[in-house]
Amino acid sequence: MKKALLAALLAALASPAMAQEKTFDLKISHWVPASHPLQKSLEDWGAAVEKASGGTIKSHVYPAQQLGKAFDHYDMARDGIADVTYVNPGYQPGRFPIIAAGELPFLMSAAKGGSMGLDAWYRKYAPKEMSDVKFCLAFIHSPSSFHSRTKKILVPGDIKGMKIRPADATIANFVTLLGGTNVQSSAPEVRDIIERGVADAVTFPWGSLVLFGIDKVTKFQMDAPLYVTTFVLVMNKDKYNEMSDRQKKAIDDNCNTEAAGRVGEPWGKFEDAGIDKVKAEAGQDVYSLTPEQTAQWKKAAEPLVKTWSDSVRKTGVDPDAALSELKASLTKYNALAP
């Protein structure tokens, strides 16, 4: 009896915080299919948080827009519809101008290093730009380009008159600059709008091109590292603030630059593997650009830097300094495009 009482007393003294902690079951929401590599990455993220919290923070991943539309995922985290969400900031043009630096063409060369470089840089700006959520981490997919149903796109002038579904706000500006028309849709809707002729082409990464079936409705596939899309994981602030210090640390230890690399790397490998899959399909025209054509694209993209700079300057941030910092961060993680 004495031994039992002593053991109970020691247990209570050893872990008073645990005895007072609430148990949480986080709803993690994203909008790509469950077969996408992001599903496992988010499951692994949840498992790491559960382990670090001593089992007091569990989670469940809801894929494929089960909890809400792709465009709404930032507000879903803010409003508590989900606890942790996967967000494409570029789905809401003008709302998150600072992180849009990552969308500038010909900037990043790799998914893992690009994710870590972007994340390390954005931590300085996230509290200002995403103040109504808890920022967790930022990441990218592998560099990608145009995929067309109607014609081969070789030079910037080929965009004129085309209807393009852009990946983000910066690419949308690029399309407009080149005389094209933007067709807005979330990733799960792309195949349908191309199949129906609502859009002629899309900017999309390779593995996802196959996963979403877009390769079935496009024929002309540009193999060039034109752009990447920035993504973030964000968390509902109220839910985070309800947690004990130990539980907050479990979240924080999985909301850092290393974790950004763990999310970005498997997705990057998945996207890179898609190129060979598309090349192996009958009737596909997968083509590279000549150095002269690439130079034309880089020249045509130059005004996008000014457009981005003007939007960032309005927030009170020095765009020249911010872009220099981003390039330095990408250099550190070996992901600055040549």
C-alpha positions in Angstrom: 0.0 0.0 0.0 2.8 2.4 0.9 4.6 1.5 -2.3 1.5 2.3 -4.4 1.0 5.6 -2.6 4.6 6.5 -3.1 4.5 5.7 -6.8 1.4 7.8 -7.3 3.0 10.7 -5.4 6.2 10.5 -7.5 4.2 10.4 -10.7 2.2 13.4 -9.7 5.3 15.3 -8.8 7.1 14.3 -12.0 4.5 15.4 -14.5 2.2 18.1 -13.0 2.0 19.8 -16.4 0.8 16.6 -18.1 -1.8 16.1 -15.5 -3.3 19.5 -16.3 -3.0 19.3 -20.1 -6.0 19.0 -22.3 -6.0 16.5 -25.1 -6.4 17.9 -28.6 -7.4 16.2 -31.9 -6.4 18.6 -34.6 -8.3 18.8 -37.9 -5.6 19.2 -40.7 -7.2 20.2 -44.0 -5.8 20.3 -47.5 -7.3 20.3 -51.0 -5.3 17.8 -53.1 -6.3 14.1 -53.4 -5.3 11.7 -50.7 -3.0 10.0 -53.2 -0.9 13.2 -53.4 2.4 13.0 -51.4 1.3 16.0 -49.3 -1.2 13.6 -47.6 1.6 11.5 -46.1 3.7 14.5 -45.3 0.9 15.9 -43.2 0.2 12.6 -41.6 3.9 12.4 -40.7 3.8 16.0 -39.4 0.8 15.1 -37.2 2.6 12.0 -35.9 5.7 14.0 -35.0 3.6 16.5 -33.1 1.8 13.6 -31.3 5.1 12.0 -30.3 6.6 15.3 -29.1 3.4 16.1 -27.1 3.5 12.8 -25.3 0.3 11.7 -27.1 -1.7 14.7 -26.0 -2.0 16.2 -29.4 -3.5 13.9 -32.0 -4.6 14.8 -35.5 -6.6 13.7 -38.5 -5.9 14.8 -42.1 -8.9 15.7 -44.3 -7.9 15.7 -48.0 -9.6 16.8 -51.2 -11.5 19.9 -50.0 -13.6 17.8 -47.5 -13.7 20.7 -45.1 -13.8 23.6 -47.5 -12.7 24.9 -50.9 -9.1 25.4 -51.8 -9.4 29.2 -52.0 -10.8 29.3 -48.5 -8.1 27.4 -46.6 -6.4 30.4 -45.0 -9.7 31.8 -43.7 -10.6 28.3 -42.5 -7.6 28.2 -40.2 -8.3 31.8 -39.0 -11.9 31.0 -38.3 -11.4 27.6 -36.7 -13.2 25.6 -39.4 -10.0 23.6 -39.4 -7.0 23.7 -37.0 -4.2 23.4 -39.5 -4.5 24.2 -43.2 -2.5 24.0 -46.4 -2.7 27.3 -48.2 -1.6 28.7 -51.6 -1.2 32.4 -50.9 -1.3 33.1 -54.6 -4.9 32.0 -54.8 -5.8 35.4 -53.4 -4.0 38.0 -55.4 -2.8 41.0 -53.5 -3.6 39.6 -50.0 -0.1 38.3 -49.3 2.3 40.4 -51.4 5.5 39.7 -49.5 5.6 35.9 -49.8 4.8 36.4 -53.5 8.5 37.0 -54.0 8.8 33.2 -54.1 6.6 33.2 -57.2 8.9 35.3 -59.3 10.1 33.3 -62.4 13.5 31.7 -62.7 14.2 32.2 -59.0 14.4 28.7 -57.4 16.0 25.5 -58.6 14.9 22.7 -56.2 12.0 21.8 -54.0 13.8 20.9 -50.7 16.3 23.7 -50.7 13.8 26.1 -52.1 11.3 25.2 -49.3 14.0 25.7 -46.6 15.3 28.9 -48.2 11.8 30.3 -48.5 10.8 29.3 -45.0 13.9 30.7 -43.3 13.4 34.0 -45.1 9.7 34.4 -44.6 9.8 33.8 -40.8 10.7 37.5 -40.5 7.7 38.6 -42.4 5.0 36.1 -41.6 3.9 37.8 -38.3 3.2 41.0 -40.3 1.5 39.4 -43.3 -0.3 36.5 -41.7 -1.0 38.0 -38.3 -4.4 36.4 -37.8 -3.1 32.8 -37.8 -0.1 31.1 -36.4 2.4 30.6 -39.2 3.9 27.1 -39.2 6.0 26.7 -42.3 6.4 27.6 -45.9 7.4 25.3 -48.8 7.3 25.0 -52.6 7.0 22.3 -55.3 9.6 21.6 -58.0 10.2 24.3 -60.7 7.6 23.8 -63.5 6.1 25.4 -66.6 3.4 25.6 -69.3 1.3 22.6 -70.4 -1.0 23.3 -73.4 -3.9 21.7 -75.2 -3.8 23.8 -78.4 -0.2 24.6 -79.4 3.5 24.5 -78.4 4.5 27.5 -76.4 8.1 28.4 -77.2 8.5 32.1 -76.7 6.6 34.8 -74.7 4.8 36.0 -77.8 3.1 32.6 -78.1 0.9 33.4 -75.0 -0.9 36.3 -76.8 -4.6 35.4 -77.3 -4.4 32.2 -75.2 -6.6 31.4 -72.2 -4.3 30.3 -69.4 -5.0 28.9 -65.9 -2.2 30.4 -63.8 -0.7 28.7 -60.7 -0.6 31.9 -58.7 -1.1 35.7 -58.8 2.4 36.4 -60.2 2.0 34.0 -63.1 -1.5 35.6 -63.7 0.2 39.0 -64.0 2.7 37.4 -66.4 0.0 36.0 -68.6 -1.8 39.4 -68.8 1.5 41.1 -69.5 2.1 38.8 -72.5 -1.4 39.4 -73.9 -3.1 36.2 -72.6 -6.3 35.9 -70.6 -6.4 34.3 -67.1 -8.9 31.6 -66.2 -9.2 31.2 -62.4 -9.7 27.7 -60.9 -8.3 25.6 -58.1 -6.0 22.7 -59.0 -8.8 20.0 -58.7 -10.8 21.9 -61.4 -8.0 22.3 -64.0 -8.7 19.1 -66.1 -12.3 20.0 -66.5 -11.8 23.6 -67.6 -9.1 22.5 -70.2 -11.3 19.6 -71.4 -14.2 22.0 -72.0 -12.0 24.5 -73.8 -12.5 27.1 -71.0 -8.7 27.2 -70.8 -6.1 26.4 -73.4 -3.1 25.8 -71.1 -2.0 25.7 -67.5 1.1 26.2 -65.4 1.5 23.0 -63.3 4.1 20.7 -61.9 4.8 17.4 -63.6 3.8 14.7 -61.1 0.6 16.6 -60.3 -0.1 16.9 -64.0 -0.5 13.1 -64.1 -2.2 12.8 -60.7 -5.0 15.3 -61.6 -5.3 13.7 -65.1 -4.3 17.0 -66.9 -1.9 15.0 -69.1 -5.0 13.4 -70.7 -6.2 16.8 -72.0 -2.9 18.5 -72.8 -0.3 17.6 -75.5 2.4 20.2 -75.6 4.5 20.1 -72.4 7.3 22.7 -71.8 10.2 21.3 -69.8 11.7 24.4 -68.3 12.2 25.7 -64.7 9.9 28.7 -65.2 8.3 29.1 -61.8 7.4 27.6 -58.5 4.3 28.1 -56.3 4.6 29.0 -52.7 2.6 27.2 -50.0 2.2 27.6 -46.3 0.9 25.6 -43.3 -1.0 27.8 -40.9 -2.7 27.1 -37.6 -5.7 28.5 -35.8 -4.3 30.9 -33.1 -7.0 30.2 -30.5 -6.3 26.5 -30.6 -2.6 27.1 -30.3 -3.1 29.5 -27.4 -5.3 26.9 -25.5 -2.3 24.6 -25.3 0.2 24.2 -22.5 3.7 25.4 -22.9 4.9 21.8 -23.4 2.3 21.3 -26.1 3.1 24.6 -27.8 6.7 23.5 -27.9 5.6 20.2 -29.6 4.0 22.4 -32.3 6.9 24.8 -32.6 9.4 22.1 -32.9 7.6 20.9 -36.0 6.9 24.4 -37.4 10.5 25.3 -38.4 12.8 25.4 -41.4 13.8 21.8 -41.0 10.2 20.7 -41.1 9.7 22.8 -44.2 12.4 20.7 -45.9 10.7 17.5 -44.8 7.5 18.6 -46.5 9.1 20.0 -49.6 11.5 17.1 -50.4 9.1 14.2 -51.0 6.7 16.4 -53.0 9.7 17.6 -55.1 10.7 14.0 -55.8 7.1 13.1 -56.8 6.9 16.1 -59.2 10.3 15.4 -60.8 9.3 11.8 -61.4 6.3 13.0 -63.4 8.4 14.1 -66.4 9.4 10.6 -67.4 5.8 9.4 -67.0 4.5 12.1 -69.4 7.4 11.4 -71.9 6.4 7.7 -71.9 2.8 8.5 -72.9 1.8 8.2 -76.6 1.2 11.5 -78.4 2.9 13.8 -75.9 5.2 16.5 -77.1 7.7 17.2 -74.3 10.2 19.9 -75.3 13.0 22.0 -73.9 13.8 25.6 -74.6 16.9 26.8 -76.4 19.2 29.2 -74.5 17.9 32.0 -76.8 14.3 31.2 -76.0 15.0 31.0 -72.2 16.7 34.4 -72.5 13.5 35.8 -74.0 11.4 34.4 -71.2 13.7 35.9 -68.5 13.6 39.3 -70.3 9.8 39.2 -70.5 9.6 38.4 -66.8 11.6 41.4 -65.6 8.6 43.7 -65.2 7.2 41.3 -62.7 9.9 42.2 -60.2 8.8 45.9 -60.4 5.1 44.9 -60.0 6.0 42.8 -56.9 8.2 45.6 -55.5 5.5 48.2 -55.8 3.0 46.0 -54.0 5.4 45.2 -51.2 6.5 48.8 -50.7 2.9 49.6 -49.8 3.2 47.4 -46.8 6.1 49.3 -45.5 8.7 46.7 -46.3 11.8 47.5 -48.4 11.4 45.2 -51.5 15.0 45.5 -52.6 16.2 44.4 -49.2 13.6 41.6 -48.9 14.4 40.2 -52.3 18.2 40.3 -51.6 17.5 38.5 -48.3 15.5 35.8 -50.1 18.2 35.2 -52.7 20.8 34.9 -49.9 18.6 32.4 -48.1 18.2 30.4 -51.3 21.9 30.5 -51.9 22.5 29.2 -48.4 20.2 26.2 -49.1 21.7 25.6 -52.6 18.4 26.5 -54.4 19.0 29.8 -56.2 18.4 29.3 -59.9 21.4 30.0 -62.1 
